[in-house]
């Protein structure tokens, strides 16, 4: 009897692509690629621009409200002679720092509480009531309350971003966890007497990460908006420290005489929010297709 070789697996029988390939496919889509390019351009400008520009964003000069194109000041200067371009670039770094710190904290807390509420009915009721309270406040209203309690500044902005995003992460994680509990692989692990924490860490958590990562891109865009909104009303980053929101607020009285003062930071905020929104949409579609 001659041995026969099994035919090669067809496309339908081929194993599903790895998670990282799925995300890469999403980022390579037209929307994902456009969003990634926009975000990277803004990030590179904020990180590398100060090295090339060589101007201190806090340094005051003699020429206040100099128009755009003035020698040494591409976008002009503000009311106390500080270079607008240098302050915009510094403001990008501030917004990115807030997002990089606040969003992972919100995602970690929301994911942990969301899974806890799905796995423990008693704790779940209390967690859901906390989420209901936080979700009842719009981002800026929540920021006003926190700004009054903690005082205006970067800490208030970060706490607002965490408390605004955390319940959304929690609700989405709870729904995703409930959807996994009755799956065959969870039942099989339970029958094999696998410890509960191993089932959660090894089986359930990896399968809810799609929801968390997609939501994280949206949360970054919202964090940029929250910083802008709080700084515009005076409860965010405080002068003389630059931020995109404070520049929008400071430049609005000079919109007719020096439009670059307010319009450029508005454009940067728009590019960041639009870019991260496109990335989130692309990742979501990639996850749904897989």
C-alpha positions as CSV (number, residue, x, y, z in Angstrom):
1,X,0.0,0.0,0.0
2,X,1.4,3.4,-1.0
3,X,1.1,6.3,1.3
4,X,-0.8,9.2,0.1
5,X,-0.2,12.8,1.0
6,X,-3.1,14.9,2.1
7,X,-3.9,17.7,-0.3
8,X,-2.8,21.2,0.7
9,X,-5.3,23.2,2.8
10,X,-7.5,25.4,0.7
11,X,-8.1,29.1,1.5
12,X,-11.2,28.2,3.4
13,X,-9.3,25.6,5.5
14,X,-6.3,27.8,6.1
15,X,-5.9,29.0,9.7
16,X,-7.3,32.5,10.6
17,X,-4.7,35.3,10.3
18,X,-3.0,36.2,13.5
19,X,-4.3,39.1,15.5
20,X,-1.4,41.4,14.6
21,X,-1.9,40.7,10.9
22,X,-5.6,41.6,11.2
23,X,-4.7,45.0,12.7
24,X,-2.1,45.6,10.0
25,X,-4.6,44.8,7.3
26,X,-6.9,47.4,8.9
27,X,-4.2,50.0,9.0
28,X,-3.3,49.3,5.4
29,X,-6.9,50.0,4.2
30,X,-7.4,53.5,2.7
31,X,-9.0,54.8,5.9
32,X,-6.4,53.3,8.2
33,X,-3.5,54.5,6.0
34,X,-4.9,58.0,5.8
35,X,-5.5,58.2,9.5
36,X,-2.1,56.8,10.3
37,X,-0.4,59.3,8.0
38,X,-2.2,62.2,9.5
39,X,-1.4,61.2,13.0
40,X,2.2,60.4,12.3
41,X,2.7,63.8,10.5
42,X,1.4,65.6,13.5
43,X,3.4,63.5,16.0
44,X,6.6,63.9,14.0
45,X,6.0,67.7,13.9
46,X,5.5,67.8,17.6
47,X,8.5,65.6,18.5
48,X,11.1,66.7,15.8
49,X,9.9,70.2,15.1
50,X,11.4,71.8,18.2
51,X,14.8,70.4,17.4
52,X,14.7,71.9,14.0
53,X,13.1,75.2,15.0
54,X,15.3,75.8,18.0
55,X,12.9,78.4,19.7
56,X,11.8,78.3,23.3
57,X,8.0,78.3,23.4
58,X,8.1,80.2,26.7
59,X,10.5,82.9,25.5
60,X,9.0,86.4,25.2
61,X,10.1,88.8,22.6
62,X,9.9,92.5,21.8
63,X,7.6,92.0,18.7
64,X,4.2,91.2,20.0
65,X,1.5,90.0,17.6
66,X,3.9,90.0,14.7
67,X,2.2,88.8,11.5
68,X,2.8,85.4,10.0
69,X,5.9,85.4,7.8
70,X,7.9,87.7,10.0
71,X,11.6,87.0,10.0
72,X,12.3,84.2,12.5
73,X,8.5,83.7,13.2
74,X,6.8,81.6,10.5
75,X,3.4,81.9,12.1
76,X,4.0,85.1,13.9
77,X,4.0,85.8,17.6
78,X,1.4,86.0,20.3
79,X,0.4,89.0,22.5
80,X,3.6,88.8,24.6
81,X,6.0,88.0,21.7
82,X,6.2,84.2,22.0
83,X,6.6,82.3,18.8
84,X,3.3,80.7,17.7
85,X,4.8,77.8,15.8
86,X,7.0,76.8,18.7
87,X,4.0,76.9,21.1
88,X,1.9,74.8,18.7
89,X,4.6,72.2,18.5
90,X,4.9,72.2,22.3
91,X,1.1,72.0,22.6
92,X,1.1,68.8,20.4
93,X,3.5,67.2,22.9
94,X,1.3,68.1,25.8
95,X,-1.8,66.6,24.2
96,X,0.1,63.5,23.2
97,X,1.4,63.1,26.7
98,X,-2.1,63.4,28.2
99,X,-3.4,60.8,25.8
100,X,-0.5,58.4,26.3
101,X,-0.9,58.5,30.1
102,X,-4.7,58.8,30.5
103,X,-6.0,56.3,27.8
104,X,-4.0,53.3,29.0
105,X,-5.0,53.9,32.6
106,X,-8.7,54.2,31.5
107,X,-8.4,51.1,29.4
108,X,-6.8,49.0,32.2
109,X,-9.3,50.1,34.9
110,X,-12.3,49.8,32.6
111,X,-11.3,46.4,31.3
112,X,-10.7,45.1,34.9
113,X,-13.9,46.5,36.2
114,X,-15.9,45.4,33.2
115,X,-14.7,41.8,33.4
116,X,-15.3,41.8,37.2
117,X,-18.9,43.0,36.7
118,X,-19.4,40.2,34.2
119,X,-17.9,37.5,36.4
120,X,-19.3,38.5,39.8
121,X,-23.0,39.5,40.0
122,X,-22.7,41.2,43.4
123,X,-19.7,43.4,42.4
124,X,-21.2,43.9,38.9
125,X,-24.2,45.7,40.3
126,X,-22.1,48.2,42.1
127,X,-19.7,48.7,39.2
128,X,-22.5,49.3,36.8
129,X,-24.1,52.0,39.0
130,X,-20.7,53.8,39.1
131,X,-20.5,53.6,35.3
132,X,-24.1,55.0,35.1
133,X,-23.1,58.0,37.2
134,X,-20.0,58.8,35.1
135,X,-21.7,58.2,31.8
136,X,-24.3,60.7,32.8
137,X,-21.9,63.6,32.5
138,X,-20.6,65.0,29.2
139,X,-16.8,65.2,29.1
140,X,-16.5,69.0,29.5
141,X,-19.1,69.0,32.3
142,X,-17.2,66.3,34.1
143,X,-14.0,68.2,33.5
144,X,-15.5,71.4,35.0
145,X,-16.4,69.5,38.2
146,X,-13.0,67.9,38.4
147,X,-11.2,71.2,37.6
148,X,-13.1,72.9,40.5
149,X,-12.3,70.0,42.9
150,X,-8.6,69.6,42.0
151,X,-7.8,73.0,40.5
152,X,-7.1,73.7,36.8
153,X,-4.1,72.1,35.2
154,X,-2.7,69.0,33.6
155,X,-3.8,66.7,36.5
156,X,-7.4,67.7,36.2
157,X,-7.3,67.1,32.4
158,X,-5.8,63.6,32.8
159,X,-8.3,62.6,35.6
160,X,-11.2,63.8,33.4
161,X,-10.0,61.8,30.4
162,X,-9.6,58.7,32.6
163,X,-13.1,59.0,34.2
164,X,-14.7,59.8,30.9
165,X,-13.3,56.9,29.0
166,X,-13.2,54.2,31.8
167,X,-16.9,53.4,31.9
168,X,-17.1,53.1,28.2
169,X,-14.2,50.6,28.2
170,X,-15.9,48.8,31.1
171,X,-19.3,48.5,29.4
172,X,-17.8,47.2,26.2
173,X,-15.5,44.8,28.0
174,X,-18.5,43.5,30.1
175,X,-20.6,42.8,27.0
176,X,-17.6,41.1,25.3
177,X,-16.9,39.0,28.4
178,X,-20.5,37.9,28.7
179,X,-20.4,36.8,25.1
180,X,-17.4,34.6,25.8
181,X,-18.5,32.8,28.9
182,X,-20.8,30.3,27.1
183,X,-18.3,29.5,24.4
184,X,-17.1,25.9,24.0
185,X,-13.5,26.6,24.8
186,X,-14.5,28.2,28.2
187,X,-16.8,25.2,29.0
188,X,-14.0,22.8,28.1
189,X,-11.6,24.6,30.3
190,X,-14.1,24.6,33.2
191,X,-14.7,20.8,32.8
192,X,-10.9,20.3,32.9
193,X,-10.9,22.1,36.3
194,X,-8.8,24.9,35.0
195,X,-8.6,27.6,37.7
196,X,-10.9,30.5,37.1
197,X,-8.2,33.1,36.8
198,X,-6.4,31.1,34.2
199,X,-9.6,30.9,32.1
200,X,-10.0,34.7,32.4
201,X,-6.3,35.5,31.6
202,X,-5.5,32.9,29.0
203,X,-8.9,32.5,27.2
204,X,-11.3,35.3,27.8
205,X,-9.0,38.4,28.0
206,X,-7.3,37.8,24.6
207,X,-10.7,37.5,23.0
208,X,-12.0,40.9,24.3
209,X,-8.8,42.8,23.4
210,X,-10.2,43.6,20.0
211,X,-12.9,45.7,21.6
212,X,-10.4,47.4,23.9
213,X,-7.9,48.3,21.2
214,X,-10.5,49.7,18.8
215,X,-12.0,51.8,21.6
216,X,-8.5,53.1,22.6
217,X,-8.1,54.8,19.3
218,X,-11.5,56.6,19.8
219,X,-10.5,57.5,23.4
220,X,-7.3,59.2,22.2
221,X,-9.3,61.4,19.9
222,X,-11.7,62.2,22.7
223,X,-8.8,63.0,25.1
224,X,-7.6,65.6,22.6
225,X,-11.0,67.1,22.5
226,X,-11.4,67.2,26.2
227,X,-8.0,68.9,26.7
228,X,-9.0,71.5,24.1
229,X,-12.4,72.1,25.7
230,X,-11.1,72.5,29.2
231,X,-8.2,74.7,28.2
232,X,-10.5,77.0,26.2
233,X,-12.7,77.6,29.3
234,X,-9.6,78.0,31.5
235,X,-9.7,74.8,33.5
236,X,-7.1,72.9,31.4
237,X,-3.4,73.6,30.9
238,X,-2.5,76.9,32.5
239,X,-0.4,79.7,30.9
240,X,2.4,80.1,30.3
241,X,2.6,76.4,29.5
242,X,1.4,75.9,25.9
243,X,-1.4,73.6,24.8
244,X,-3.6,73.5,21.7
245,X,-6.7,74.4,23.7
246,X,-5.2,77.3,25.5
247,X,-3.8,78.7,22.3
248,X,-7.3,78.5,20.7
249,X,-8.6,80.4,23.7
250,X,-5.8,83.0,23.7
251,X,-5.9,83.5,19.9
252,X,-9.7,83.9,19.5
253,X,-9.6,87.7,20.3
254,X,-7.0,88.2,17.5
255,X,-8.8,86.1,14.9
256,X,-9.2,89.1,12.5
257,X,-5.7,90.6,12.9
258,X,-3.7,87.4,13.4
259,X,-5.7,84.4,12.2
260,X,-2.8,81.9,12.5
261,X,-2.8,82.3,16.3
262,X,-6.1,80.4,16.6
263,X,-6.6,78.7,13.3
264,X,-3.4,76.7,13.3
265,X,-4.1,75.0,16.7
266,X,-7.7,74.3,15.6
267,X,-6.4,72.7,12.4
268,X,-3.9,70.5,14.4
269,X,-6.7,69.4,16.8
270,X,-8.9,68.6,13.8
271,X,-6.1,66.5,12.2
272,X,-5.4,64.5,15.4
273,X,-9.1,63.8,16.0
274,X,-9.8,63.0,12.4
275,X,-6.8,60.8,12.1
276,X,-7.5,58.7,15.2
277,X,-11.2,58.4,14.2
278,X,-10.2,57.0,10.8
279,X,-7.8,54.5,12.5
280,X,-10.5,53.4,14.9
281,X,-13.0,52.9,12.1
282,X,-10.4,50.9,10.0
283,X,-9.5,48.7,13.0
284,X,-13.2,48.1,13.8
285,X,-13.9,47.0,10.2
286,X,-10.9,44.7,10.2
287,X,-12.0,43.0,13.4
288,X,-15.6,42.6,12.1
289,X,-14.3,41.0,8.9
290,X,-12.1,38.5,10.7
